[in-house]
């Protein structure tokens, strides 16, 4: 989607994006609730984790089920390690009101929509280059580019968590819709068309009535001794996790079936801490979950 496209309504794009992000947040609430329940059932957790990714390519929200989110809310983890260093750069607090230029203060959504549109191909390239198993590169490089593009569009150095989450989650949503397609949506008050009907990659490849299902086909639980011997304690400490609190480990094999046919398989590693299970993102490879439809 190019900002040079004649007649492109960035303000409308911003409105559509706001609605899309609101929808994401609603899904996130359901996902978070589901994750808390699934934490007591490792087989279901593994299946839930894979399904979160394959239905819309959403490796971003899948991390709510992993060790990353064990001791800190996922959003707070992102703020602390990626957003805050960008906000407090060059000895300044760039989230302060004084950093807002005229374009930021007067933006009616047009420039915000333009920023989201220009960042979408950046997100796609990062996903294809690094994959969500390397979330550090995705967050780091996305924010580096976001700062540059935003300054070019708005003409100031203002930046806060809202700028990041609005753009990033809109891009995650747009990527998902590129897979699933979209229906025609109209604003119930104004009657303005918010989105056209589009055919997604899944429908093009698997048929309009495609159905993706995930199924845990094997599960094996074991003692934590071997895990503790090979664990990357530095990363676990970074997550706020004491390796010594891991009580048990498990491996689940989850099949991805499309229209009843197995097209991918993911081996999910899990660890038990206290009463809850978490996906061990350090030892789970999700690359194949982004390639079964290519």
C-alpha positions as CSV (number, residue, x, y, z in Angstrom):
1,X,0.0,0.0,0.0
2,X,1.8,3.1,-1.2
3,X,1.4,6.6,0.2
4,X,1.8,7.8,-3.4
5,X,-1.4,6.1,-4.5
6,X,-3.7,8.7,-5.9
7,X,-6.7,9.5,-3.8
8,X,-5.6,7.4,-0.8
9,X,-7.5,8.5,2.2
10,X,-5.0,8.3,5.1
11,X,-7.5,9.7,7.5
12,X,-10.0,7.0,6.7
13,X,-7.1,4.5,6.9
14,X,-6.4,5.8,10.4
15,X,-10.0,5.3,11.4
16,X,-10.1,1.8,10.0
17,X,-6.9,1.1,11.8
18,X,-8.3,2.3,15.1
19,X,-11.3,0.0,14.7
20,X,-8.9,-2.9,13.8
21,X,-6.7,-2.3,16.8
22,X,-9.8,-2.2,19.1
23,X,-10.8,-5.5,17.6
24,X,-7.3,-6.9,18.3
25,X,-7.5,-5.7,21.9
26,X,-10.8,-7.5,22.3
27,X,-9.2,-10.7,20.9
28,X,-6.2,-10.2,23.2
29,X,-8.5,-10.1,26.2
30,X,-10.1,-13.4,25.1
31,X,-6.6,-14.8,24.4
32,X,-5.3,-13.7,27.8
33,X,-8.3,-15.4,29.6
34,X,-7.8,-18.5,27.5
35,X,-4.1,-18.6,28.3
36,X,-4.7,-18.4,32.0
37,X,-7.1,-21.4,31.8
38,X,-4.8,-23.3,29.4
39,X,-1.9,-22.9,31.8
40,X,-3.2,-25.8,33.8
41,X,-3.5,-28.1,30.8
42,X,-0.1,-28.4,28.9
43,X,-1.5,-30.4,25.9
44,X,-4.2,-27.8,25.3
45,X,-1.7,-24.9,25.9
46,X,0.6,-26.3,23.2
47,X,-2.4,-26.6,20.8
48,X,-3.6,-23.1,21.7
49,X,-0.2,-21.6,21.2
50,X,0.2,-23.1,17.7
51,X,-3.4,-22.2,16.8
52,X,-2.9,-18.6,17.8
53,X,-0.1,-18.4,15.3
54,X,-1.5,-20.3,12.3
55,X,-5.0,-18.8,12.2
56,X,-3.7,-15.3,11.4
57,X,0.1,-15.5,11.5
58,X,0.0,-13.9,14.9
59,X,3.3,-14.8,16.6
60,X,3.1,-11.5,18.4
61,X,0.2,-12.4,20.7
62,X,1.3,-16.0,21.0
63,X,4.1,-14.8,23.4
64,X,1.5,-14.2,26.1
65,X,1.6,-18.0,26.6
66,X,5.4,-18.2,27.0
67,X,8.2,-17.6,29.5
68,X,8.5,-14.1,28.3
69,X,5.2,-13.3,30.1
70,X,5.9,-15.4,33.2
71,X,6.8,-12.6,35.6
72,X,5.8,-9.5,33.7
73,X,2.8,-8.5,31.6
74,X,3.7,-8.9,28.0
75,X,3.1,-5.2,27.2
76,X,5.2,-4.2,30.2
77,X,8.0,-6.4,28.9
78,X,7.9,-4.7,25.6
79,X,7.8,-1.2,27.2
80,X,10.7,-1.9,29.6
81,X,13.1,-3.5,27.1
82,X,12.2,-1.8,23.8
83,X,10.0,1.2,24.0
84,X,11.5,3.0,27.1
85,X,15.0,3.1,25.6
86,X,13.6,4.7,22.5
87,X,11.6,7.2,24.5
88,X,14.5,8.1,26.7
89,X,17.1,8.6,24.0
90,X,19.9,11.1,23.8
91,X,19.2,12.1,27.4
92,X,15.7,13.3,26.7
93,X,12.2,12.1,27.5
94,X,10.7,12.2,24.1
95,X,7.2,11.3,25.4
96,X,7.0,14.8,27.0
97,X,4.4,17.1,25.6
98,X,7.1,19.6,24.6
99,X,8.4,17.2,21.9
100,X,5.1,17.4,20.1
101,X,5.4,19.6,16.9
102,X,2.6,21.3,15.1
103,X,1.8,18.3,12.9
104,X,1.5,16.0,15.9
105,X,-0.8,18.4,17.8
106,X,-3.1,19.0,14.8
107,X,-3.2,15.5,13.3
108,X,-6.7,14.3,12.7
109,X,-5.6,10.7,12.0
110,X,-4.4,11.4,8.5
111,X,-0.7,11.3,9.4
112,X,-1.1,8.5,11.9
113,X,-2.7,6.4,9.1
114,X,0.2,7.3,6.8
115,X,2.7,6.2,9.4
116,X,0.9,2.8,9.8
117,X,0.7,2.3,6.0
118,X,4.4,3.0,5.6
119,X,5.4,0.7,8.4
120,X,3.4,-2.3,7.2
121,X,5.9,-3.5,4.6
122,X,8.6,-3.0,7.2
123,X,6.8,-5.4,9.5
124,X,6.3,-7.9,6.7
125,X,10.0,-7.8,5.8
126,X,11.1,-8.3,9.4
127,X,8.7,-11.2,9.9
128,X,10.0,-12.9,6.8
129,X,13.7,-12.2,7.6
130,X,13.8,-13.0,11.3
131,X,10.5,-14.8,12.3
132,X,8.9,-14.5,15.7
133,X,11.3,-16.8,17.3
134,X,13.7,-13.9,17.1
135,X,11.3,-11.3,18.6
136,X,14.3,-9.2,19.8
137,X,15.3,-8.4,16.2
138,X,11.7,-7.7,15.2
139,X,11.0,-5.2,18.1
140,X,14.5,-3.6,17.9
141,X,14.6,-3.0,14.2
142,X,10.9,-2.1,13.9
143,X,11.3,0.7,16.5
144,X,14.5,1.9,14.8
145,X,12.6,2.3,11.6
146,X,9.5,3.7,13.3
147,X,11.4,6.5,14.8
148,X,12.9,7.5,11.5
149,X,9.6,7.3,9.5
150,X,7.6,9.1,12.1
151,X,10.1,12.0,12.3
152,X,9.9,12.2,8.5
153,X,6.1,12.4,8.5
154,X,5.5,14.5,11.6
155,X,8.6,16.6,11.7
156,X,9.3,16.1,15.4
157,X,11.0,13.5,17.7
158,X,7.9,12.8,19.9
159,X,7.6,9.1,20.8
160,X,5.7,7.0,23.4
161,X,4.2,3.6,23.9
162,X,1.0,4.6,22.2
163,X,2.8,5.5,19.0
164,X,4.4,2.0,19.0
165,X,1.5,-0.1,19.9
166,X,-0.9,1.7,17.6
167,X,1.3,1.2,14.5
168,X,2.6,-2.2,15.4
169,X,-0.7,-3.8,16.4
170,X,-2.3,-2.3,13.3
171,X,0.4,-4.0,11.2
172,X,-0.1,-7.3,12.9
173,X,-3.8,-7.1,12.2
174,X,-3.2,-6.1,8.5
175,X,-0.9,-9.1,8.1
176,X,-3.5,-11.4,9.5
177,X,-6.1,-10.0,7.1
178,X,-3.8,-10.6,4.2
179,X,-4.0,-14.3,5.1
180,X,-7.7,-14.5,6.0
181,X,-9.2,-11.9,3.7
182,X,-11.8,-9.3,4.8
183,X,-15.5,-8.7,4.5
184,X,-17.2,-5.5,3.5
185,X,-17.7,-3.4,6.7
186,X,-19.7,-0.2,6.9
187,X,-19.8,2.3,9.8
188,X,-23.2,1.9,11.4
189,X,-23.7,5.6,12.0
190,X,-22.3,7.3,8.8
191,X,-22.7,4.4,6.4
192,X,-19.1,5.0,5.2
193,X,-17.4,1.8,3.9
194,X,-14.6,0.9,6.2
195,X,-13.2,-2.0,4.3
196,X,-13.8,-3.9,1.1
197,X,-14.2,-7.7,0.7
198,X,-10.8,-9.2,-0.2
199,X,-9.6,-12.7,-0.7
200,X,-6.8,-13.8,1.6
201,X,-3.8,-16.0,0.9
202,X,-5.4,-18.9,2.7
203,X,-8.6,-18.8,0.5
204,X,-6.5,-18.5,-2.6
205,X,-4.4,-21.6,-1.7
206,X,-6.9,-23.8,0.1
207,X,-10.3,-22.7,-1.1
208,X,-12.8,-20.2,0.0
209,X,-14.3,-22.5,2.7
210,X,-10.9,-23.6,4.0
211,X,-10.6,-24.8,7.6
212,X,-7.5,-24.8,9.7
213,X,-7.4,-27.0,12.8
214,X,-4.6,-27.8,15.3
215,X,-4.4,-31.1,17.1
216,X,-1.9,-32.3,19.8
217,X,-1.0,-35.8,18.6
218,X,1.6,-36.7,21.2
219,X,2.6,-35.5,24.7
220,X,5.5,-36.5,26.9
221,X,6.3,-35.1,30.3
222,X,9.6,-35.5,32.1
223,X,11.8,-34.4,34.9
224,X,13.4,-31.0,34.9
225,X,17.0,-32.2,35.6
226,X,18.1,-32.3,31.9
227,X,16.4,-29.0,31.2
228,X,18.3,-27.3,34.1
229,X,21.6,-28.6,32.9
230,X,21.2,-27.0,29.4
231,X,19.0,-24.0,30.3
232,X,20.2,-20.5,29.2
233,X,20.1,-19.1,32.7
234,X,21.0,-15.6,31.5
235,X,17.9,-15.3,29.3
236,X,15.7,-16.9,32.0
237,X,17.0,-14.3,34.4
238,X,16.2,-11.6,31.8
239,X,12.7,-12.9,31.9
240,X,12.7,-12.8,35.7
241,X,12.5,-16.6,35.9
242,X,14.7,-18.6,38.3
243,X,15.6,-21.8,36.5
244,X,15.5,-23.6,39.9
245,X,11.7,-23.1,40.0
246,X,11.1,-25.3,37.0
247,X,9.5,-28.4,38.4
248,X,8.7,-30.3,35.2
249,X,9.2,-30.2,31.4
250,X,7.2,-31.6,28.6
251,X,7.1,-31.9,24.8
252,X,3.9,-31.8,22.7
253,X,3.7,-32.4,19.0
254,X,1.0,-30.4,17.4
255,X,-0.3,-31.0,13.8
256,X,-1.6,-28.2,11.6
257,X,-4.4,-29.6,9.5
258,X,-6.0,-27.7,6.6
259,X,-9.2,-29.1,5.2
260,X,-8.5,-32.4,7.1
261,X,-5.0,-32.8,5.7
262,X,-1.8,-32.4,7.8
263,X,0.4,-29.7,6.3
264,X,2.7,-28.8,9.2
265,X,3.9,-30.1,12.5
266,X,5.3,-28.2,15.5
267,X,7.1,-29.6,18.5
268,X,6.3,-27.4,21.4
269,X,8.5,-27.4,24.5
270,X,6.8,-26.5,27.8
271,X,7.9,-26.0,31.4
272,X,6.0,-26.1,34.7
273,X,6.5,-23.5,37.3
274,X,4.3,-23.8,40.4
275,X,0.9,-24.8,39.2
276,X,1.2,-23.3,35.7
277,X,2.6,-24.4,32.4
278,X,4.4,-22.1,30.0
279,X,5.5,-22.5,26.4
280,X,9.3,-22.5,26.4
281,X,9.9,-20.1,23.6
282,X,13.7,-20.6,23.9
283,X,13.4,-24.2,22.7
284,X,10.3,-24.1,20.4
285,X,10.8,-23.5,16.6
286,X,7.8,-22.0,15.0
287,X,9.3,-21.2,11.6
288,X,7.2,-23.9,9.8
289,X,4.0,-22.3,11.0
290,X,4.7,-19.4,8.7
291,X,5.5,-21.4,5.6
292,X,2.8,-24.1,5.3
293,X,0.7,-21.8,3.1
294,X,3.6,-20.6,0.8
